[in-house]
């Protein structure tokens, strides 16, 4: 039987990432050496919908496929994961200039989007 920890609302997660509905509570369940997040929706009349939210800590096996880029894909409970991914990818591109050159147009668009986001945050 997996070990469960019942939790109230997860900080920063407003809606269930699986179905998009507001959720009532979440659990982190351990299976083997891994932890997984589940979101619960109370539907009334003792009915509850359970949605799988993914790994709580990191996606160990998926991350193995991205070792050369330096990425460790983390779960929903890491609110800074997108920024960490960008940082690791920027270091990968710095160390692999041919890849950076190959993807120059996309990188320039990413930089423009980040500049727009920073200007909006200054308002």
Long-range contacts (C-beta under 8 A, 24 or more apart in sequence): 2-29, 2-30, 2-31, 3-29, 3-30, 4-28, 4-29, 4-30, 5-29, 10-37, 10-76, 10-77, 11-79, 12-79, 13-76, 16-41, 16-51, 16-53, 17-53, 17-54, 17-76, 18-51, 18-52, 18-53, 19-49, 19-51, 21-49, 23-51, 26-53, 28-56, 28-77, 34-60, 35-75, 37-75, 37-76, 37-77, 68-92
